[in-house]
Amino acid sequence: MPLRFLLDENFPPRLEVPDHTVEYVDLAVFDPTLVNARVPDWMIYLAAQAGGFDGVVSRDRAQLDQAAEHVALAHTNLSVVTWWKRIDDPIAQWGHLLAYMPRIVRIIENEGPQVVVLPTINIDSSHHSQTRSYVRKVVSLRRSSMTELSLLRR
């Protein structure tokens, strides 16, 4: 049976993704009375627990710093998935969530409910280099010459 995650109201619109291990439900679909009503996160947690969800996905990491939310979470079997740093691009946010979700599912299945704070999306200088610099580095490590590489291309 797939894990069910409630998407907080500020989460981008749900994408149709063929994933048999996870079901995503928009808060507005689950309970429209919880949307745009300034409902505290702890109430959403309790509603999600009552609704049979396994977790909540939220863009608001700050909720994890609030005492009322701590108390509510302690009285549920919910996991919470959020981000270390907010992602404003909805495609990037969904892509990030979907990329990590198989690992998140395994952790929850093996260890029980979790608070998961996903890392930032970041490509620093260790993740890229100019093409020619990269080729020169590889050639140097292989002790080949650029001429030898060009001969292989033919």
C-alpha positions, 0 to 999 in steps of 0.5 A: 500500500502506498504512503499517503502524503498531504501537501500543505496549502502553499505547495505547488499544484500536484503533478500527475506522477506514476509512483506506486509507492506514494500518493500525494493529496492536496490540502484543498482536496482533502479538506477545503475548510483548512485552506486560507483560514489561517489554520495553525500547522499543528491542526493540519497535522492532527487533521492529517493523522485523523485522515489516515495520512503517513506524512505532510509535505510543507514548504514552511520549515519554520513550523518545525521550530514551534512548540505547538507543532512539536506537541502535535507531532509527538501525538501522531505517527506522521512524517514531515518533509520540508526544505532547508531553504525554500525553493520558489520554482514549482518544477524544481520543488517537485523534481527535488521532492520526487528525486528524494522520495524513494529514499524517504519512503525507505527510511520511513518504512525501516525507521518509522515516522521522520522529520526530513529536511531536504538539502538545498539545490546547489551546483557549486564549482566542484560540480562543473567545469569548462569542457576543455578544462575537463578534457585536459584534466582527464587526458592528463590523468590518463596520460594521453594526448589531445592528438590521441583523443582526436584519433579515437574520434575518427 
